[in-house]
């Protein structure tokens, strides 16, 4: 038995977007409701907590016009769903799967719950196909494989939005024809969302991109639903249509803040830095929807962007994200100050599944050796720069000065790319070859 069809007149309490409704003995967690105010306007809502016969509902949208006596809540008896179908590429949707682009709703062949289904670990297949982003620092040194989840750790003021737009436009999987990008905007300011939509209007990009946007002024629950709606769409494209799907999510920190807000609205006891104790499992429920399924031609790759508050990598959100994902790409403020774009810090960045996606038949047979050589050289550059700061360049050995010169060229010629410059993996490895030869390095 469920509360489907039950209508309760009057609210017990209304606090911000949260309404308490008494007299609902069979309400279900995350059940959808329809809230009608005294003004006659209907709003969607979602059950976010249950205590006895009292349900806490978060209203999705403005609460102006709602009052305790004249409002009514109708329980729909079903979870949030999104319509999926082959017409989704090229569309801009909101967190509930409704059109944001002014066009009619895409034709759906099926409605699916946004919570999705976890991939059976026994059916997971190890990711072994190369995904090209067009950025040398990622493709050569932190290679992404189809089915991997690899976050970008960044800070406020760094060009992560610019990087995300570039990846949405230029990412591809060599040898793969059926490739689609799902971009998820979480709590984006309107001007940032407009920049993404403007980039999305390019014909080639639009044909293979789906956007799910949740704006900063919208409810916290919509921000929590947006990645789940997007991933349900991605699962349909990957495992029903056989496509390879790249899901770019920005910004996971905004998602964590929304989770904290909803938990406070439920009256839950806070944990570390005010976040709920289930922050880890909640993030895992999103990140673990990436992967490949044995016997299915498609895959879901996740590239979540995460802004570290005050650049603190030990903050709960980046800290717990690191436990679930398979490495990280770290953006560096010092590189950004020196004019390096993208400002990817090589040494703290890591792709744990890189070895499976490179080598003969995927990138180039000497790719691993080149990456090891560059990593070793970058470590020596950091040491030489630290010594230079203490004793000055003149006191350094000839070899240490040579590594200082290599570091400058590496940042200028390998890391730095022009606006709109998309490098193939062949071009990236060619630049690396030239640097290694000119600087007299020995490939491992």
BAVEXZA-327241 format. One record per residue (C-alpha): x, y, z; residue in three letters; residue number from 1. Coordinates in Angstrom, 2 decimals. Example, Ala and Ser with C-alpha at 12.3 -4.5 7.8 and 13.67 -1.06 7.14 Angstrom:
<recs>
REC_xx_yy_zz_sese_lumke
REC_12.30_-4.50_7.80_Ala_1
REC_13.67_-1.06_7.14_Ser_2
</recs>
This chain:
<recs>
REC_xx_yy_zz_sese_lumke
REC_0.00_0.00_0.00_Unk_1
REC_1.17_3.52_-0.78_Unk_2
REC_-0.17_7.03_-0.34_Unk_3
REC_-0.89_7.29_-4.08_Unk_4
REC_-3.84_9.58_-4.74_Unk_5
REC_-4.09_10.77_-1.14_Unk_6
REC_-4.70_14.51_-0.78_Unk_7
REC_-3.99_16.24_2.54_Unk_8
REC_-5.44_19.71_3.12_Unk_9
REC_-3.42_22.09_5.23_Unk_10
REC_0.22_22.14_6.23_Unk_11
REC_1.53_21.60_9.74_Unk_12
REC_4.54_23.86_9.16_Unk_13
REC_6.20_25.75_6.30_Unk_14
REC_9.85_26.70_6.69_Unk_15
REC_11.64_27.89_3.57_Unk_16
REC_11.08_25.27_0.85_Unk_17
REC_10.21_22.56_3.43_Unk_18
REC_6.62_21.76_4.36_Unk_19
REC_5.48_19.34_7.09_Unk_20
REC_2.38_17.33_6.20_Unk_21
REC_0.64_15.31_8.92_Unk_22
REC_-1.70_12.35_8.43_Unk_23
REC_0.21_10.44_5.74_Unk_24
REC_0.72_6.91_7.15_Unk_25
REC_2.03_5.33_3.94_Unk_26
REC_4.22_8.00_2.35_Unk_27
REC_7.41_6.79_0.64_Unk_28
REC_10.81_8.48_0.73_Unk_29
REC_11.49_10.47_-2.48_Unk_30
REC_7.85_10.11_-3.56_Unk_31
REC_6.64_12.92_-5.81_Unk_32
REC_3.84_15.18_-4.65_Unk_33
REC_1.78_18.00_-6.09_Unk_34
REC_1.43_21.08_-3.88_Unk_35
REC_-1.42_23.52_-4.55_Unk_36
REC_-1.53_26.85_-2.75_Unk_37
REC_-4.37_29.19_-1.99_Unk_38
REC_-3.43_31.04_-5.18_Unk_39
REC_-4.40_27.96_-7.22_Unk_40
REC_-0.88_27.44_-8.62_Unk_41
REC_0.46_23.88_-8.66_Unk_42
REC_4.03_23.08_-7.73_Unk_43
REC_5.94_19.85_-7.76_Unk_44
REC_7.54_18.54_-4.58_Unk_45
REC_9.36_15.55_-3.20_Unk_46
REC_9.18_13.70_0.12_Unk_47
REC_12.60_14.09_1.74_Unk_48
REC_11.92_12.67_5.24_Unk_49
REC_9.28_10.66_7.10_Unk_50
REC_8.59_10.55_10.84_Unk_51
REC_5.60_8.43_11.82_Unk_52
REC_2.65_9.73_9.81_Unk_53
REC_4.34_13.08_9.12_Unk_54
REC_6.09_13.68_5.81_Unk_55
REC_8.60_16.46_5.14_Unk_56
REC_8.13_17.73_1.59_Unk_57
REC_10.51_20.01_-0.25_Unk_58
REC_8.68_22.23_-2.69_Unk_59
REC_10.45_22.44_-6.06_Unk_60
REC_10.02_26.06_-6.95_Unk_61
REC_8.80_29.27_-5.34_Unk_62
REC_6.79_28.96_-2.12_Unk_63
REC_5.15_32.37_-2.43_Unk_64
REC_1.37_31.89_-2.32_Unk_65
REC_1.52_28.89_0.03_Unk_66
REC_0.05_29.11_3.51_Unk_67
REC_-0.72_26.65_6.27_Unk_68
REC_-4.51_26.58_6.00_Unk_69
REC_-5.41_26.73_2.30_Unk_70
REC_-2.61_24.64_0.78_Unk_71
REC_-3.15_21.04_-0.29_Unk_72
REC_-0.66_18.23_-0.98_Unk_73
REC_-1.51_15.32_-3.28_Unk_74
REC_0.75_12.26_-3.09_Unk_75
REC_1.46_10.70_-6.49_Unk_76
REC_2.76_7.32_-5.31_Unk_77
REC_5.76_7.22_-7.63_Unk_78
REC_9.38_8.35_-7.58_Unk_79
REC_10.83_11.02_-9.81_Unk_80
REC_11.27_9.74_-13.37_Unk_81
REC_12.69_11.08_-16.61_Unk_82
REC_11.58_10.25_-20.13_Unk_83
REC_14.32_8.70_-22.25_Unk_84
REC_14.49_8.27_-25.99_Unk_85
REC_16.74_8.65_-29.05_Unk_86
REC_15.74_12.32_-29.53_Unk_87
REC_17.59_13.49_-26.39_Unk_88
REC_20.92_14.51_-28.05_Unk_89
REC_20.79_18.22_-28.84_Unk_90
REC_18.41_19.13_-26.01_Unk_91
REC_18.74_21.33_-22.91_Unk_92
REC_16.73_20.08_-19.92_Unk_93
REC_16.19_21.05_-16.29_Unk_94
REC_16.79_18.85_-13.24_Unk_95
REC_13.40_17.16_-13.71_Unk_96
REC_13.96_16.43_-17.39_Unk_97
REC_11.74_19.27_-18.64_Unk_98
REC_12.83_21.36_-21.66_Unk_99
REC_14.91_24.50_-21.01_Unk_100
REC_15.46_25.28_-24.68_Unk_101
REC_11.94_26.46_-25.52_Unk_102
REC_11.24_23.37_-27.63_Unk_103
REC_8.52_20.74_-27.06_Unk_104
REC_9.44_17.84_-24.74_Unk_105
REC_11.52_15.19_-26.53_Unk_106
REC_9.59_12.07_-27.49_Unk_107
REC_10.12_9.48_-24.75_Unk_108
REC_9.98_5.76_-25.31_Unk_109
REC_10.05_5.02_-21.58_Unk_110
REC_9.97_6.76_-18.18_Unk_111
REC_12.78_5.65_-15.86_Unk_112
REC_13.39_6.40_-12.15_Unk_113
REC_16.19_8.91_-11.74_Unk_114
REC_17.75_6.91_-8.89_Unk_115
REC_18.91_4.36_-11.48_Unk_116
REC_20.25_0.88_-10.84_Unk_117
REC_23.77_0.11_-9.55_Unk_118
REC_26.03_-1.87_-11.85_Unk_119
REC_26.57_-5.42_-10.60_Unk_120
REC_30.30_-5.60_-9.71_Unk_121
REC_30.47_-9.09_-11.22_Unk_122
REC_29.40_-7.67_-14.58_Unk_123
REC_31.77_-4.70_-14.62_Unk_124
REC_34.37_-4.70_-17.38_Unk_125
REC_37.80_-3.12_-16.92_Unk_126
REC_38.08_0.15_-18.94_Unk_127
REC_40.72_-0.19_-21.67_Unk_128
REC_39.80_2.30_-24.43_Unk_129
REC_41.39_5.73_-24.76_Unk_130
REC_39.34_8.93_-24.42_Unk_131
REC_40.95_12.01_-25.99_Unk_132
REC_40.18_15.39_-24.40_Unk_133
REC_42.44_17.52_-26.61_Unk_134
REC_44.54_18.67_-23.62_Unk_135
REC_48.13_17.37_-23.65_Unk_136
REC_48.53_17.31_-19.85_Unk_137
REC_45.51_14.99_-19.57_Unk_138
REC_45.92_12.82_-22.66_Unk_139
REC_49.64_12.12_-22.25_Unk_140
REC_50.11_12.12_-18.47_Unk_141
REC_46.67_11.46_-16.94_Unk_142
REC_44.99_9.45_-19.66_Unk_143
REC_41.26_8.85_-19.28_Unk_144
REC_39.73_5.53_-20.31_Unk_145
REC_36.13_4.91_-21.39_Unk_146
REC_34.24_3.89_-18.26_Unk_147
REC_36.51_5.71_-15.78_Unk_148
REC_35.55_8.34_-13.20_Unk_149
REC_38.24_11.02_-12.87_Unk_150
REC_37.49_14.31_-11.06_Unk_151
REC_39.05_17.71_-11.69_Unk_152
REC_40.05_19.36_-8.39_Unk_153
REC_40.06_23.13_-8.75_Unk_154
REC_39.72_26.39_-6.83_Unk_155
REC_37.59_29.50_-7.19_Unk_156
REC_39.00_31.80_-9.87_Unk_157
REC_40.69_29.07_-11.92_Unk_158
REC_39.52_28.40_-15.51_Unk_159
REC_37.71_25.11_-14.86_Unk_160
REC_34.53_26.32_-16.60_Unk_161
REC_36.60_27.23_-19.66_Unk_162
REC_38.20_23.79_-19.59_Unk_163
REC_34.84_22.06_-19.19_Unk_164
REC_33.40_23.90_-22.21_Unk_165
REC_36.46_22.92_-24.26_Unk_166
REC_36.14_19.26_-23.24_Unk_167
REC_32.43_19.24_-24.09_Unk_168
REC_33.29_20.63_-27.53_Unk_169
REC_36.39_18.60_-28.41_Unk_170
REC_36.40_15.29_-26.49_Unk_171
REC_36.30_12.19_-28.64_Unk_172
REC_37.06_8.49_-28.52_Unk_173
REC_39.28_7.51_-31.48_Unk_174
REC_37.65_4.79_-33.51_Unk_175
REC_34.28_5.28_-31.80_Unk_176
REC_31.44_6.69_-33.90_Unk_177
REC_28.58_6.64_-31.37_Unk_178
REC_29.84_9.13_-28.81_Unk_179
REC_27.75_11.59_-26.81_Unk_180
REC_28.51_14.13_-24.06_Unk_181
REC_26.10_14.79_-21.17_Unk_182
REC_26.86_18.06_-19.38_Unk_183
REC_25.38_18.57_-15.90_Unk_184
REC_25.31_22.06_-14.41_Unk_185
REC_24.86_22.01_-10.62_Unk_186
REC_23.91_25.30_-9.02_Unk_187
REC_25.43_27.37_-11.83_Unk_188
REC_25.02_31.16_-11.85_Unk_189
REC_22.84_32.22_-14.77_Unk_190
REC_25.69_33.93_-16.60_Unk_191
REC_27.86_30.79_-16.42_Unk_192
REC_24.95_28.62_-17.58_Unk_193
REC_24.43_31.04_-20.49_Unk_194
REC_28.09_30.65_-21.50_Unk_195
REC_27.70_26.87_-21.59_Unk_196
REC_24.51_27.14_-23.65_Unk_197
REC_26.19_29.57_-26.04_Unk_198
REC_29.03_27.08_-26.64_Unk_199
REC_26.40_24.35_-26.98_Unk_200
REC_24.78_26.11_-29.95_Unk_201
REC_27.63_25.12_-32.29_Unk_202
REC_26.13_22.65_-34.76_Unk_203
REC_28.69_19.86_-34.28_Unk_204
REC_28.66_20.18_-30.48_Unk_205
REC_24.88_20.33_-30.25_Unk_206
REC_24.37_17.22_-32.34_Unk_207
REC_26.16_15.05_-29.79_Unk_208
REC_25.49_16.87_-26.50_Unk_209
REC_22.73_16.74_-23.88_Unk_210
REC_22.62_19.42_-21.18_Unk_211
REC_20.92_19.13_-17.79_Unk_212
REC_21.05_22.45_-15.93_Unk_213
REC_20.21_23.31_-12.33_Unk_214
REC_20.67_27.02_-11.64_Unk_215
REC_21.89_28.67_-8.44_Unk_216
REC_18.51_30.23_-7.66_Unk_217
REC_16.63_26.94_-7.85_Unk_218
REC_15.86_24.58_-4.98_Unk_219
REC_18.45_22.39_-3.29_Unk_220
REC_16.45_19.24_-4.10_Unk_221
REC_16.57_20.05_-7.82_Unk_222
REC_20.35_20.30_-7.49_Unk_223
REC_20.37_16.83_-5.92_Unk_224
REC_18.18_15.44_-8.69_Unk_225
REC_20.08_16.94_-11.64_Unk_226
REC_23.02_14.46_-11.69_Unk_227
REC_20.64_11.54_-11.22_Unk_228
REC_18.43_12.70_-14.07_Unk_229
REC_21.49_13.15_-16.29_Unk_230
REC_22.95_9.76_-15.37_Unk_231
REC_19.64_8.01_-16.07_Unk_232
REC_19.76_9.57_-19.54_Unk_233
REC_23.41_8.53_-19.87_Unk_234
REC_22.57_4.94_-18.86_Unk_235
REC_19.89_4.77_-21.54_Unk_236
REC_22.31_6.08_-24.20_Unk_237
REC_25.10_3.75_-23.08_Unk_238
REC_23.39_0.48_-22.25_Unk_239
REC_20.28_0.67_-24.45_Unk_240
REC_21.62_2.51_-27.51_Unk_241
REC_25.23_1.22_-27.24_Unk_242
REC_26.84_4.68_-27.11_Unk_243
REC_29.98_5.80_-25.28_Unk_244
REC_28.91_8.63_-22.98_Unk_245
REC_31.10_11.25_-21.29_Unk_246
REC_29.34_12.91_-18.33_Unk_247
REC_30.86_16.26_-17.30_Unk_248
REC_29.48_17.55_-13.97_Unk_249
REC_30.13_21.04_-12.60_Unk_250
REC_30.25_21.70_-9.66_Unk_251
REC_30.14_18.79_-7.19_Unk_252
REC_30.83_21.19_-4.32_Unk_253
REC_27.50_22.91_-5.06_Unk_254
REC_25.89_19.47_-4.92_Unk_255
REC_27.44_18.83_-1.49_Unk_256
REC_26.18_22.19_-0.22_Unk_257
REC_22.67_21.29_-1.41_Unk_258
REC_22.90_17.96_0.41_Unk_259
REC_23.88_19.79_3.61_Unk_260
REC_20.96_22.20_3.20_Unk_261
REC_18.42_19.41_2.71_Unk_262
REC_19.85_17.43_5.65_Unk_263
REC_19.48_20.51_7.87_Unk_264
REC_15.89_20.93_6.65_Unk_265
REC_15.18_17.34_7.67_Unk_266
REC_16.53_18.07_11.14_Unk_267
REC_19.36_15.53_10.86_Unk_268
REC_22.33_15.59_13.22_Unk_269
REC_25.28_17.11_11.30_Unk_270
REC_28.65_15.43_10.99_Unk_271
REC_32.00_16.73_9.76_Unk_272
REC_31.82_20.46_8.89_Unk_273
REC_28.02_20.29_9.03_Unk_274
REC_27.64_17.74_6.24_Unk_275
REC_25.44_14.68_6.84_Unk_276
REC_27.14_11.46_7.91_Unk_277
REC_26.06_9.76_4.68_Unk_278
REC_27.93_12.23_2.43_Unk_279
REC_30.32_9.46_1.33_Unk_280
REC_27.61_6.98_0.36_Unk_281
REC_25.59_9.69_-1.37_Unk_282
REC_28.56_10.74_-3.52_Unk_283
REC_29.30_7.07_-4.22_Unk_284
REC_25.73_6.58_-5.46_Unk_285
REC_26.55_9.09_-8.21_Unk_286
REC_30.14_8.18_-9.06_Unk_287
REC_29.55_4.42_-9.10_Unk_288
REC_27.10_4.86_-11.99_Unk_289
REC_30.14_5.19_-14.27_Unk_290
REC_31.61_2.13_-15.91_Unk_291
REC_31.26_-0.57_-18.52_Unk_292
REC_29.05_-3.66_-18.43_Unk_293
REC_30.32_-6.93_-19.82_Unk_294
REC_28.47_-7.71_-23.06_Unk_295
REC_27.32_-4.11_-23.62_Unk_296
REC_29.07_-2.01_-26.30_Unk_297
REC_28.51_1.28_-24.47_Unk_298
REC_30.17_2.96_-21.49_Unk_299
REC_29.73_5.87_-19.08_Unk_300
REC_32.78_7.99_-18.27_Unk_301
REC_32.52_10.66_-15.58_Unk_302
REC_34.54_13.86_-15.35_Unk_303
REC_33.20_15.67_-12.27_Unk_304
REC_34.54_19.15_-11.50_Unk_305
REC_34.99_19.94_-7.81_Unk_306
REC_35.90_23.33_-6.36_Unk_307
REC_37.94_22.88_-3.18_Unk_308
REC_36.90_25.50_-0.58_Unk_309
REC_39.98_27.65_0.13_Unk_310
REC_42.00_25.14_-1.92_Unk_311
REC_41.72_22.59_0.90_Unk_312
REC_42.05_19.06_-0.47_Unk_313
REC_41.23_17.66_3.01_Unk_314
REC_37.77_19.29_2.93_Unk_315
REC_35.08_16.55_3.23_Unk_316
REC_33.87_16.75_-0.37_Unk_317
REC_37.24_16.38_-2.20_Unk_318
REC_38.51_14.04_0.52_Unk_319
REC_35.61_11.59_0.19_Unk_320
REC_35.50_11.97_-3.60_Unk_321
REC_39.08_10.71_-3.73_Unk_322
REC_38.03_7.47_-2.04_Unk_323
REC_35.42_6.69_-4.71_Unk_324
REC_37.04_7.88_-7.93_Unk_325
REC_40.07_6.60_-9.84_Unk_326
REC_42.56_9.44_-9.44_Unk_327
REC_42.31_13.20_-9.87_Unk_328
REC_43.38_16.07_-12.11_Unk_329
REC_44.56_19.02_-10.00_Unk_330
REC_44.53_22.64_-11.20_Unk_331
REC_47.21_24.90_-9.73_Unk_332
REC_46.85_28.60_-8.89_Unk_333
REC_50.58_29.28_-9.34_Unk_334
REC_50.53_27.93_-12.90_Unk_335
REC_47.46_30.05_-13.62_Unk_336
REC_49.27_33.13_-12.31_Unk_337
REC_52.11_32.39_-14.75_Unk_338
REC_49.66_32.36_-17.65_Unk_339
REC_49.58_28.59_-18.15_Unk_340
REC_46.31_27.25_-19.59_Unk_341
REC_45.16_24.69_-18.68_Unk_342
REC_46.94_25.08_-15.31_Unk_343
REC_47.22_21.34_-14.61_Unk_344
REC_49.71_20.42_-11.90_Unk_345
REC_51.46_17.31_-13.16_Unk_346
REC_52.84_15.76_-9.97_Unk_347
REC_49.70_15.70_-7.76_Unk_348
REC_47.53_14.56_-10.68_Unk_349
REC_46.96_10.88_-11.29_Unk_350
REC_44.88_8.57_-13.46_Unk_351
REC_44.87_5.12_-11.87_Unk_352
REC_43.45_3.42_-14.98_Unk_353
REC_45.86_5.10_-17.42_Unk_354
REC_47.91_1.97_-18.10_Unk_355
REC_44.90_0.14_-19.51_Unk_356
REC_44.15_2.81_-22.11_Unk_357
REC_47.58_3.49_-23.63_Unk_358
REC_50.13_1.61_-25.68_Unk_359
REC_50.18_-0.09_-29.06_Unk_360
REC_46.78_-0.16_-30.74_Unk_361
REC_45.40_2.54_-28.45_Unk_362
REC_47.77_5.54_-28.42_Unk_363
REC_51.42_4.69_-29.17_Unk_364
REC_53.66_1.87_-28.00_Unk_365
REC_56.12_4.23_-26.29_Unk_366
REC_53.43_6.34_-24.55_Unk_367
REC_54.08_4.86_-21.09_Unk_368
REC_57.85_5.41_-21.36_Unk_369
REC_57.36_9.04_-22.45_Unk_370
REC_54.97_9.67_-19.55_Unk_371
REC_57.43_8.19_-17.03_Unk_372
REC_60.24_10.34_-18.45_Unk_373
REC_58.18_13.53_-18.21_Unk_374
REC_57.01_12.74_-14.68_Unk_375
REC_60.60_12.12_-13.57_Unk_376
REC_61.79_15.33_-15.18_Unk_377
REC_58.96_17.35_-13.56_Unk_378
REC_59.95_16.00_-10.14_Unk_379
REC_63.53_17.17_-10.73_Unk_380
REC_62.27_20.55_-11.93_Unk_381
REC_60.38_21.04_-8.65_Unk_382
REC_63.50_20.16_-6.66_Unk_383
REC_65.67_22.52_-8.71_Unk_384
REC_63.17_25.37_-8.30_Unk_385
REC_63.07_24.83_-4.54_Unk_386
REC_66.88_25.00_-4.39_Unk_387
REC_66.95_28.08_-6.63_Unk_388
REC_64.61_29.88_-4.25_Unk_389
REC_67.06_29.22_-1.40_Unk_390
REC_70.57_29.59_-2.89_Unk_391
REC_69.98_31.27_-6.27_Unk_392
REC_70.48_29.94_-9.78_Unk_393
REC_74.26_30.53_-9.88_Unk_394
REC_74.80_28.05_-7.05_Unk_395
REC_73.01_25.24_-8.86_Unk_396
REC_74.78_22.49_-10.76_Unk_397
REC_74.74_22.43_-14.54_Unk_398
REC_72.21_19.57_-14.48_Unk_399
REC_69.89_21.45_-12.11_Unk_400
REC_70.02_24.54_-14.34_Unk_401
REC_69.21_22.32_-17.31_Unk_402
REC_66.10_21.09_-15.51_Unk_403
REC_65.08_24.67_-14.76_Unk_404
REC_65.23_25.41_-18.49_Unk_405
REC_63.27_22.22_-19.21_Unk_406
REC_60.58_23.25_-16.72_Unk_407
REC_60.08_26.60_-18.43_Unk_408
REC_59.86_24.99_-21.87_Unk_409
REC_57.56_22.24_-20.57_Unk_410
REC_55.07_24.79_-19.24_Unk_411
REC_55.34_27.00_-22.31_Unk_412
REC_55.27_24.38_-25.07_Unk_413
REC_53.57_21.30_-23.60_Unk_414
REC_51.15_22.44_-20.90_Unk_415
REC_50.06_25.75_-22.44_Unk_416
REC_47.49_25.63_-25.23_Unk_417
REC_45.80_28.44_-27.14_Unk_418
REC_42.09_29.14_-26.92_Unk_419
REC_40.33_26.55_-29.07_Unk_420
REC_43.52_24.54_-29.66_Unk_421
REC_42.69_20.86_-29.75_Unk_422
REC_45.67_18.50_-29.88_Unk_423
REC_45.43_14.91_-31.01_Unk_424
REC_47.36_12.34_-29.01_Unk_425
REC_49.80_12.10_-31.93_Unk_426
REC_50.51_15.83_-31.81_Unk_427
REC_50.87_15.72_-28.02_Unk_428
REC_53.41_12.89_-28.10_Unk_429
REC_55.30_14.61_-30.92_Unk_430
REC_55.73_17.73_-28.74_Unk_431
REC_56.88_15.51_-25.89_Unk_432
REC_59.41_13.80_-28.19_Unk_433
REC_60.86_17.17_-29.21_Unk_434
REC_61.15_18.38_-25.61_Unk_435
REC_62.83_15.18_-24.48_Unk_436
REC_65.32_15.24_-27.37_Unk_437
REC_66.13_18.97_-27.13_Unk_438
REC_66.72_18.78_-23.38_Unk_439
REC_68.83_15.65_-23.56_Unk_440
REC_66.52_13.49_-21.45_Unk_441
REC_66.69_9.70_-21.68_Unk_442
REC_63.41_7.85_-22.25_Unk_443
REC_62.99_5.05_-19.70_Unk_444
</recs>
